[in-house]
Amino acid sequence: MALPVAILAGGLAKRLRPLTKSIPKCLVEVAHKPFIEHQLELMQQHGLHRIVLCVGYLGEMVKTVLGDGSRMGMDLRYVFDGKKLLGTGGALRKALPLLGEIFFVLYGDSYLDCNYIAIEKKFLEQRKLGLMTIFRNANKWDRSNILYKDGCLIHYDKENPTPEMQHIDYGLGVLNAKVFDDYPPDTTIDLATIYQDLLTKDELSTFEVTQRFYEIGSPDGLDETHHYLLNRTKEGTP
């Protein structure tokens, strides 16, 4: 059975202002519809129907637009940030009651057309607590932050990348809920830190993706994704 998916969509999206002054980033119109609808259609194409949206800034608007997902044949649930922002990792911990033991996680500004079922299979085979998808980016679309050699993830650092890093965190992961056992409740924690800790403990497997990522986190990324999705629609793929 396909895993549930956590979509992290609680950011303030300051780089997209003034577009995101009155709407959350995931509702920005891209190729004639809110970006989140493109994401959900992609999930559906890959057999993923149970989605938990971790929302914050203007999150009620997301729920108003999407509802419970029934019109799309999906099961959508929502978890809202509290007064104390706990980071992407904290948002995931708060969503665990709806996600269960194992789940996909991705960001609400990324369009990741890859083989989700193959990734799920790799995670289950490796029997580790986490899996990170990676992509050989060579600093082309964003700053590479992973040293990957001979099928092994050697080093991951988003803040201090080195010239020898040619891969990037693709933006899709699989986690076991047990990863949160090592962090005190109400701790503010970033998903990147969780990945780094898993790597240190040899509890992080990898899956190398060959299809590039698209994102709407920046004006340039938004424009590029808009044209990509327009062409995808013209070719007959939703």
Backbone as CSV, one residue per row, in Angstrom:
resi,resn,N_x,N_y,N_z,CA_x,CA_y,CA_z,C_x,C_y,C_z
1,MET,0.846,-1.193,0.000,0.000,0.000,0.000,0.886,1.249,0.000
2,ALA,0.542,2.230,-0.807,1.340,3.443,-0.912,1.354,4.199,0.409
3,LEU,2.476,4.801,0.694,2.652,5.537,1.939,1.895,6.867,1.917
4,PRO,1.578,7.395,3.102,1.044,8.762,3.166,2.155,9.758,2.852
5,VAL,1.764,10.979,2.541,2.715,12.020,2.158,2.509,13.247,3.036
6,ALA,3.595,13.728,3.633,3.573,14.999,4.353,4.106,16.081,3.427
7,ILE,3.330,17.140,3.240,3.773,18.280,2.435,3.980,19.463,3.366
8,LEU,5.221,19.952,3.417,5.575,21.069,4.279,5.270,22.373,3.562
9,ALA,4.203,23.036,3.985,3.728,24.239,3.275,3.435,25.379,4.232
10,GLY,4.314,25.560,5.215,4.037,26.572,6.232,4.912,27.802,6.178
11,GLY,5.774,27.912,5.166,6.728,29.015,5.114,6.094,30.362,4.781
12,LEU,6.864,31.425,5.020,6.383,32.785,4.770,6.577,33.237,3.326
13,ALA,7.437,32.542,2.586,7.642,32.829,1.147,8.012,34.281,0.888
14,LYS,8.969,34.794,1.638,9.346,36.202,1.504,9.971,36.516,0.146
15,ARG,10.621,35.522,-0.473,11.275,35.785,-1.764,10.263,36.008,-2.891
16,LEU,9.006,35.635,-2.652,7.982,35.800,-3.691,7.078,37.005,-3.444
17,ARG,7.383,37.804,-2.434,6.585,39.002,-2.209,6.697,39.935,-3.418
18,PRO,5.650,40.645,-3.845,4.356,40.784,-3.161,3.334,39.697,-3.493
19,LEU,3.705,38.708,-4.330,2.750,37.653,-4.697,2.181,36.960,-3.472
20,THR,3.016,36.758,-2.468,2.604,35.979,-1.297,2.247,36.858,-0.097
21,LYS,1.946,38.117,-0.359,1.545,38.993,0.742,0.164,38.628,1.263
22,SER,-0.701,38.153,0.362,-2.083,37.866,0.768,-2.489,36.412,0.561
23,ILE,-1.596,35.596,0.001,-1.876,34.163,-0.159,-0.619,33.365,0.191
24,PRO,-0.782,32.129,0.665,0.390,31.299,0.927,1.033,30.851,-0.389
25,LYS,2.307,30.518,-0.318,3.065,30.186,-1.525,2.432,29.049,-2.319
26,CYS,1.925,28.040,-1.650,1.404,26.877,-2.371,0.147,27.198,-3.182
27,LEU,-0.473,28.370,-2.920,-1.659,28.768,-3.678,-1.345,29.744,-4.812
28,VAL,-0.079,30.081,-4.987,0.300,30.941,-6.107,-0.093,30.251,-7.413
29,GLU,-0.693,31.009,-8.334,-1.140,30.415,-9.600,0.054,30.102,-10.496
30,VAL,0.102,28.862,-10.945,1.139,28.382,-11.851,0.451,27.582,-12.949
31,ALA,0.644,27.954,-14.183,0.011,27.252,-15.300,-1.500,27.105,-15.078
32,HIS,-2.137,28.216,-14.713,-3.601,28.354,-14.654,-4.281,27.690,-13.461
33,LYS,-3.527,27.303,-12.450,-4.174,26.769,-11.243,-3.220,26.912,-10.061
34,PRO,-3.729,26.845,-8.826,-2.845,26.926,-7.666,-1.777,25.823,-7.732
35,PHE,-0.551,26.180,-7.386,0.552,25.222,-7.506,0.281,23.925,-6.760
36,ILE,-0.342,24.002,-5.585,-0.593,22.803,-4.791,-1.455,21.796,-5.558
37,GLU,-2.320,22.277,-6.439,-3.144,21.351,-7.218,-2.289,20.557,-8.207
38,HIS,-1.269,21.192,-8.772,-0.329,20.453,-9.625,0.382,19.366,-8.805
39,GLN,0.800,19.726,-7.605,1.459,18.750,-6.737,0.547,17.563,-6.436
40,LEU,-0.683,17.851,-6.074,-1.611,16.785,-5.705,-1.944,15.895,-6.902
41,GLU,-2.082,16.490,-8.072,-2.320,15.687,-9.276,-1.144,14.759,-9.547
42,LEU,0.060,15.250,-9.312,1.248,14.416,-9.490,1.245,13.267,-8.486
43,MET,0.911,13.552,-7.245,0.823,12.492,-6.240,-0.178,11.423,-6.677
44,GLN,-1.309,11.882,-7.156,-2.364,10.960,-7.582,-1.906,10.074,-8.731
45,GLN,-1.158,10.659,-9.671,-0.637,9.880,-10.805,0.285,8.760,-10.347
46,HIS,0.933,8.957,-9.201,1.856,7.948,-8.679,1.195,7.066,-7.614
47,GLY,-0.129,7.135,-7.529,-0.848,6.252,-6.616,-0.839,6.684,-5.171
48,LEU,-0.521,7.949,-4.912,-0.461,8.469,-3.547,-1.699,9.327,-3.290
49,HIS,-2.511,8.913,-2.335,-3.805,9.566,-2.131,-3.992,10.135,-0.726
50,ARG,-3.163,9.709,0.223,-3.292,10.180,1.610,-2.250,11.266,1.857
51,ILE,-2.716,12.496,2.005,-1.823,13.644,2.100,-2.099,14.415,3.386
52,VAL,-1.030,14.747,4.104,-1.136,15.602,5.276,-0.392,16.897,4.967
53,LEU,-1.117,18.000,4.984,-0.534,19.310,4.687,-0.169,20.008,5.988
54,CYS,1.120,20.263,6.166,1.607,20.999,7.335,1.638,22.470,6.952
55,VAL,0.691,23.231,7.453,0.517,24.617,7.016,0.706,25.584,8.179
56,GLY,1.026,26.826,7.830,1.209,27.864,8.837,0.659,29.176,8.337
57,TYR,1.504,29.962,7.707,1.138,31.282,7.202,-0.066,31.200,6.254
58,LEU,-1.177,31.823,6.656,-2.419,31.844,5.877,-2.907,30.429,5.538
59,GLY,-2.640,29.507,6.428,-2.965,28.105,6.176,-4.440,27.809,6.011
60,GLU,-5.294,28.601,6.653,-6.732,28.367,6.523,-7.190,28.536,5.073
61,MET,-6.483,29.374,4.320,-6.823,29.557,2.910,-6.606,28.270,2.135
62,VAL,-5.561,27.539,2.486,-5.263,26.270,1.810,-6.407,25.282,2.047
63,LYS,-6.858,25.207,3.275,-7.953,24.293,3.611,-9.241,24.707,2.914
64,THR,-9.476,26.013,2.813,-10.678,26.511,2.137,-10.669,26.132,0.659
65,VAL,-9.527,26.259,0.012,-9.413,25.966,-1.414,-9.493,24.463,-1.700
66,LEU,-8.832,23.662,-0.901,-8.718,22.227,-1.202,-9.760,21.363,-0.498
67,GLY,-10.218,21.798,0.662,-11.172,20.986,1.406,-10.577,19.661,1.846
68,ASP,-11.408,18.633,1.860,-10.941,17.328,2.333,-10.345,16.471,1.211
69,GLY,-10.298,17.046,0.008,-9.696,16.331,-1.118,-10.630,15.418,-1.871
70,SER,-11.863,15.297,-1.427,-12.780,14.331,-2.032,-13.062,14.638,-3.502
71,ARG,-13.076,15.911,-3.878,-13.344,16.255,-5.281,-12.217,15.799,-6.199
72,MET,-11.038,15.547,-5.624,-9.901,15.051,-6.401,-9.666,13.565,-6.183
73,GLY,-10.552,12.953,-5.393,-10.365,11.534,-5.099,-9.223,11.274,-4.140
74,MET,-8.977,12.253,-3.247,-7.866,12.133,-2.313,-8.340,12.358,-0.887
75,ASP,-7.508,11.973,0.059,-7.787,12.176,1.480,-6.796,13.214,1.994
76,LEU,-7.269,14.443,2.192,-6.408,15.527,2.647,-6.687,15.848,4.110
77,ARG,-5.611,15.932,4.885,-5.700,16.343,6.288,-4.772,17.539,6.502
78,TYR,-4.996,18.279,7.583,-4.240,19.500,7.831,-3.707,19.533,9.257
79,VAL,-2.478,20.001,9.394,-1.882,20.250,10.703,-1.348,21.668,10.680
80,PHE,-1.786,22.484,11.626,-1.429,23.900,11.646,-0.304,24.171,12.638
81,ASP,0.613,25.073,12.248,1.638,25.540,13.178,0.965,26.193,14.376
82,GLY,1.559,26.006,15.544,1.064,26.699,16.727,1.712,28.070,16.866
83,LYS,1.539,28.687,18.023,2.133,30.001,18.255,3.656,29.932,18.232
84,LYS,4.200,28.829,18.728,5.645,28.633,18.708,6.014,27.838,17.462
85,LEU,6.793,28.461,16.572,7.194,27.787,15.351,8.316,26.804,15.663
86,LEU,8.139,25.566,15.267,9.067,24.497,15.635,9.903,23.994,14.467
87,GLY,9.888,24.733,13.344,10.692,24.325,12.197,10.035,23.214,11.406
88,THR,10.659,22.833,10.308,10.093,21.791,9.446,10.037,20.442,10.153
89,GLY,11.061,20.148,10.948,11.058,18.900,11.704,9.976,18.888,12.761
90,GLY,9.800,20.034,13.445,8.755,20.133,14.458,7.367,20.017,13.861
91,ALA,7.187,20.555,12.660,5.895,20.448,11.976,5.581,18.990,11.665
92,LEU,6.602,18.249,11.267,6.408,16.823,10.980,6.055,16.048,12.245
93,ARG,6.755,16.347,13.329,6.460,15.654,14.581,5.004,15.874,14.990
94,LYS,4.527,17.099,14.809,3.139,17.422,15.164,2.152,16.644,14.304
95,ALA,2.574,16.291,13.073,1.686,15.588,12.140,1.738,14.070,12.286
96,LEU,2.606,13.542,13.134,2.781,12.094,13.233,1.491,11.314,13.499
97,PRO,0.574,11.824,14.348,-0.665,11.065,14.576,-1.461,10.806,13.296
98,LEU,-1.310,11.668,12.294,-2.023,11.492,11.027,-1.183,10.734,9.997
99,LEU,0.125,10.703,10.210,1.020,10.099,9.216,1.306,8.630,9.486
100,GLY,1.349,8.256,10.749,1.651,6.872,11.059,3.145,6.615,11.137
101,GLU,3.530,5.355,10.946,4.908,4.935,11.204,5.894,5.368,10.125
102,ILE,5.502,5.270,8.848,6.404,5.565,7.735,5.683,6.473,6.743
103,PHE,6.396,7.470,6.222,5.737,8.414,5.314,6.758,9.115,4.420
104,PHE,6.275,9.569,3.266,7.043,10.466,2.407,6.983,11.871,2.997
105,VAL,8.000,12.668,2.698,7.960,14.085,3.055,8.557,14.902,1.911
106,LEU,7.890,15.988,1.563,8.411,16.899,0.547,7.945,18.309,0.880
107,TYR,8.475,19.279,0.143,8.160,20.678,0.403,7.023,21.164,-0.496
108,GLY,6.285,22.157,0.006,5.123,22.657,-0.715,5.440,23.555,-1.888
109,ASP,6.722,23.744,-2.176,7.084,24.561,-3.342,7.855,23.768,-4.389
110,SER,7.816,22.427,-4.297,8.608,21.592,-5.201,7.725,20.694,-6.065
111,TYR,8.108,20.570,-7.328,7.430,19.648,-8.242,8.436,18.563,-8.590
112,LEU,8.210,17.364,-8.071,9.190,16.285,-8.138,8.590,15.079,-8.850
113,ASP,8.801,15.010,-10.149,8.244,13.919,-10.945,9.269,12.791,-11.004
114,CYS,9.149,11.861,-10.074,10.092,10.746,-9.977,9.316,9.472,-9.637
115,ASN,10.023,8.380,-9.488,9.390,7.084,-9.256,9.170,6.858,-7.757
116,TYR,8.051,7.317,-7.249,7.774,7.238,-5.820,7.699,5.799,-5.313
117,ILE,7.144,4.913,-6.105,7.011,3.529,-5.666,8.372,2.854,-5.559
118,ALA,9.272,3.144,-6.502,10.628,2.602,-6.434,11.369,3.141,-5.209
119,ILE,11.122,4.403,-4.881,11.752,5.011,-3.706,11.234,4.352,-2.433
120,GLU,9.934,4.141,-2.367,9.343,3.447,-1.215,9.935,2.045,-1.073
121,LYS,10.080,1.348,-2.182,10.639,-0.010,-2.160,12.072,0.002,-1.646
122,LYS,12.870,0.980,-2.108,14.262,1.083,-1.654,14.322,1.329,-0.151
123,PHE,13.454,2.196,0.348,13.427,2.473,1.779,13.138,1.201,2.582
124,LEU,12.150,0.449,2.149,11.769,-0.763,2.875,12.865,-1.821,2.813
125,GLU,13.570,-1.887,1.703,14.656,-2.859,1.554,15.856,-2.509,2.432
126,GLN,16.150,-1.211,2.551,17.344,-0.781,3.281,17.194,-0.897,4.802
127,ARG,15.955,-0.858,5.286,15.675,-1.031,6.713,16.389,0.015,7.593
128,LYS,16.470,1.227,7.077,17.025,2.322,7.870,15.895,3.282,8.241
129,LEU,16.197,4.241,9.112,15.152,5.128,9.612,14.786,6.241,8.635
130,GLY,15.653,6.515,7.686,15.368,7.571,6.739,15.949,7.308,5.373
131,LEU,15.381,7.952,4.377,15.903,7.913,3.013,15.857,9.315,2.441
132,MET,16.932,9.707,1.780,16.997,10.992,1.101,17.175,10.759,-0.392
133,THR,16.335,11.383,-1.198,16.557,11.341,-2.642,17.575,12.421,-2.996
134,ILE,18.460,12.092,-3.934,19.490,13.039,-4.340,19.521,13.130,-5.863
135,PHE,20.101,14.215,-6.360,20.147,14.471,-7.798,21.486,15.117,-8.145
136,ARG,22.103,14.645,-9.231,23.370,15.242,-9.659,23.075,16.590,-10.313
137,ASN,23.282,17.618,-9.549,22.893,18.975,-9.911,24.061,19.784,-10.473
138,ALA,25.265,19.499,-9.956,26.494,20.195,-10.365,26.315,21.717,-10.334
139,ASN,25.592,22.192,-9.314,25.344,23.627,-9.109,24.568,24.291,-10.244
140,LYS,23.882,23.504,-11.067,23.205,24.081,-12.224,21.922,24.809,-11.853
141,TRP,21.045,24.151,-11.098,19.752,24.766,-10.769,19.708,25.319,-9.349
142,ASP,20.598,24.852,-8.530,20.728,25.361,-7.171,22.097,24.908,-6.676
143,ARG,22.460,25.355,-5.496,23.788,25.045,-4.970,23.856,23.589,-4.505
144,SER,24.772,22.836,-5.062,24.936,21.434,-4.659,25.392,21.368,-3.202
145,ASN,24.901,20.374,-2.468,25.209,20.306,-1.040,25.519,18.901,-0.539
146,ILE,25.769,17.972,-1.484,26.001,16.580,-1.108,27.235,16.028,-1.790
147,LEU,28.066,15.350,-1.006,29.197,14.599,-1.551,28.764,13.134,-1.629
148,TYR,28.689,12.628,-2.841,28.175,11.283,-3.095,29.186,10.552,-3.972
149,LYS,29.733,9.462,-3.474,30.747,8.704,-4.207,30.490,7.213,-4.095
150,ASP,30.639,6.530,-5.232,30.528,5.064,-5.266,29.252,4.560,-4.592
151,GLY,28.152,5.271,-4.850,26.864,4.842,-4.315,26.663,5.147,-2.846
152,CYS,27.538,5.970,-2.265,27.427,6.284,-0.840,27.347,7.792,-0.616
153,LEU,26.466,8.205,0.278,26.373,9.602,0.680,27.446,9.832,1.745
154,ILE,28.455,10.628,1.397,29.586,10.851,2.298,29.352,12.028,3.230
155,HIS,28.814,13.118,2.657,28.642,14.337,3.458,27.469,15.151,2.918
156,TYR,26.731,15.753,3.834,25.586,16.593,3.482,25.643,17.862,4.311
157,ASP,25.664,19.024,3.638,25.737,20.283,4.366,25.155,21.398,3.507
158,LYS,23.986,21.898,3.884,23.326,22.956,3.136,23.959,24.316,3.388
159,GLU,24.582,24.486,4.553,25.120,25.788,4.931,26.548,26.009,4.446
160,ASN,27.336,24.940,4.396,28.748,25.067,4.038,29.138,24.051,2.962
161,PRO,28.602,24.200,1.755,28.937,23.260,0.681,30.389,23.425,0.232
162,THR,30.958,22.354,-0.298,32.330,22.379,-0.789,32.342,22.169,-2.297
163,PRO,33.404,22.577,-2.980,33.471,22.459,-4.446,33.308,21.036,-4.967
164,GLU,33.692,20.047,-4.162,33.598,18.665,-4.631,32.167,18.115,-4.578
165,MET,31.264,18.843,-3.966,29.874,18.406,-3.911,29.203,18.638,-5.261
166,GLN,28.702,17.559,-5.867,28.066,17.635,-7.175,26.583,17.270,-7.135
167,HIS,26.121,16.737,-6.023,24.725,16.342,-5.864,23.997,17.290,-4.920
168,ILE,22.679,17.233,-4.985,21.843,18.077,-4.139,20.709,17.238,-3.545
169,ASP,20.266,17.654,-2.365,19.068,17.073,-1.759,17.896,17.372,-2.694
170,TYR,17.309,16.335,-3.266,16.270,16.500,-4.290,14.979,17.087,-3.735
171,GLY,14.757,16.878,-2.436,13.563,17.466,-1.813,12.498,16.472,-1.421
172,LEU,12.746,15.191,-1.679,11.791,14.138,-1.300,12.496,13.149,-0.389
173,GLY,11.860,12.831,0.733,12.437,11.861,1.649,11.396,10.875,2.136
174,VAL,11.877,9.845,2.802,11.007,8.894,3.492,11.539,8.785,4.918
175,LEU,10.636,8.865,5.883,11.046,8.804,7.283,10.222,7.803,8.064
176,ASN,10.884,7.192,9.043,10.207,6.402,10.059,9.962,7.318,11.255
177,ALA,8.791,7.254,11.836,8.441,8.141,12.948,9.413,8.021,14.121
178,LYS,10.158,6.915,14.197,11.108,6.718,15.294,12.244,7.740,15.281
179,VAL,12.456,8.413,14.138,13.551,9.391,14.079,13.343,10.515,15.094
180,PHE,12.106,10.745,15.504,11.824,11.845,16.420,12.016,11.470,17.884
181,ASP,12.293,10.198,18.158,12.472,9.756,19.544,13.679,10.406,20.210
182,ASP,14.661,10.814,19.421,15.890,11.376,19.978,15.818,12.873,20.254
183,TYR,14.696,13.512,19.920,14.575,14.958,20.103,13.522,15.260,21.166
184,PRO,13.855,16.115,22.129,12.884,16.460,23.177,11.628,17.096,22.585
185,PRO,10.485,16.905,23.224,9.243,17.526,22.748,9.383,19.050,22.699
186,ASP,8.670,19.652,21.761,8.654,21.110,21.587,10.014,21.700,21.207
187,THR,10.901,20.827,20.682,12.196,21.311,20.205,12.048,21.852,18.787
188,THR,12.598,23.037,18.542,12.619,23.574,17.191,13.719,22.874,16.412
189,ILE,13.357,22.234,15.321,14.340,21.449,14.576,14.026,21.487,13.088
190,ASP,15.070,21.542,12.288,14.928,21.588,10.842,15.060,20.184,10.263
191,LEU,14.364,19.927,9.191,14.446,18.620,8.542,15.877,18.312,8.102
192,ALA,16.617,19.332,7.671,18.010,19.116,7.263,18.843,18.583,8.421
193,THR,18.584,19.063,9.630,19.303,18.578,10.808,18.988,17.116,11.076
194,ILE,17.732,16.746,10.877,17.339,15.345,11.050,18.099,14.459,10.074
195,TYR,18.189,14.888,8.820,18.942,14.120,7.838,20.415,14.009,8.237
196,GLN,21.002,15.100,8.687,22.412,15.072,9.090,22.633,14.121,10.260
197,ASP,21.737,14.152,11.224,21.853,13.250,12.374,21.701,11.788,11.945
198,LEU,20.779,11.522,11.038,20.607,10.154,10.538,21.857,9.682,9.807
199,LEU,22.462,10.568,9.036,23.686,10.219,8.313,24.803,9.877,9.290
200,THR,24.933,10.663,10.349,25.961,10.414,11.367,25.778,9.051,12.018
201,LYS,24.527,8.640,12.196,24.227,7.362,12.853,24.129,6.200,11.863
202,ASP,24.457,6.446,10.591,24.350,5.437,9.537,22.920,4.899,9.431
203,GLU,21.966,5.809,9.545,20.558,5.439,9.444,19.879,6.138,8.272
204,LEU,20.685,6.591,7.292,20.130,7.303,6.139,20.549,6.608,4.848
205,SER,19.579,6.087,4.115,19.850,5.518,2.798,19.576,6.573,1.733
206,THR,19.958,6.301,0.497,19.791,7.277,-0.581,19.164,6.626,-1.808
207,PHE,18.562,7.471,-2.614,18.010,7.059,-3.909,18.358,8.167,-4.887
208,GLU,19.138,7.855,-5.913,19.544,8.870,-6.877,18.494,9.002,-7.972
209,VAL,17.944,10.204,-8.092,16.923,10.528,-9.087,17.612,11.129,-10.312
210,THR,17.096,10.813,-11.491,17.698,11.347,-12.717,16.854,12.453,-13.363
211,GLN,15.599,12.596,-12.942,14.721,13.645,-13.465,14.896,14.901,-12.630
212,ARG,15.199,16.034,-13.240,15.462,17.249,-12.488,14.234,17.727,-11.715
213,PHE,14.470,18.539,-10.715,13.396,19.100,-9.891,12.966,20.457,-10.445
214,TYR,11.741,20.850,-10.097,11.237,22.197,-10.376,10.717,22.772,-9.063
215,GLU,10.821,24.102,-8.923,10.399,24.720,-7.663,9.872,26.122,-7.909
216,ILE,9.077,26.603,-6.943,8.514,27.957,-7.059,8.965,28.829,-5.895
217,GLY,10.092,28.476,-5.291,10.567,29.218,-4.131,11.205,30.547,-4.454
218,SER,11.488,30.787,-5.719,12.109,32.031,-6.154,11.401,32.511,-7.418
219,PRO,11.503,33.788,-7.761,10.861,34.277,-8.990,11.335,33.536,-10.236
220,ASP,12.630,33.266,-10.345,13.145,32.530,-11.506,12.611,31.103,-11.537
221,GLY,12.588,30.462,-10.370,12.059,29.103,-10.291,10.582,29.056,-10.633
222,LEU,9.845,30.050,-10.169,8.414,30.135,-10.462,8.175,30.239,-11.964
223,ASP,8.927,31.091,-12.627,8.772,31.272,-14.069,9.113,29.995,-14.827
224,GLU,10.183,29.355,-14.440,10.614,28.120,-15.109,9.591,27.002,-14.908
225,THR,9.079,26.886,-13.682,8.086,25.861,-13.385,6.789,26.120,-14.123
226,HIS,6.409,27.383,-14.219,5.196,27.766,-14.958,5.278,27.259,-16.403
227,HIS,6.377,27.509,-17.068,6.522,27.085,-18.462,6.612,25.570,-18.591
228,TYR,7.274,24.931,-17.639,7.360,23.472,-17.666,5.975,22.837,-17.541
229,LEU,5.172,23.323,-16.611,3.845,22.750,-16.398,2.891,23.085,-17.531
230,LEU,3.050,24.252,-18.153,2.247,24.577,-19.323,2.534,23.587,-20.452
231,ASN,3.794,23.313,-20.701,4.181,22.375,-21.762,3.729,20.959,-21.416
232,ARG,3.787,20.615,-20.141,3.347,19.277,-19.713,1.856,19.106,-19.981
233,THR,1.091,20.164,-19.732,-0.353,20.113,-19.986,-0.648,20.007,-21.469
234,LYS,0.091,20.759,-22.296,-0.102,20.716,-23.748,0.193,19.334,-24.311
235,GLU,1.121,18.626,-23.660,1.496,17.286,-24.126,0.505,16.228,-23.672
236,GLY,-0.494,16.670,-22.887,-1.553,15.734,-22.493,-1.371,15.117,-21.131
237,THR,-0.346,15.575,-20.387,-0.139,15.062,-19.039,-0.628,16.112,-18.050
238,PRO,-1.549,15.771,-17.145,-2.096,16.753,-16.198,-1.008,17.359,-15.334
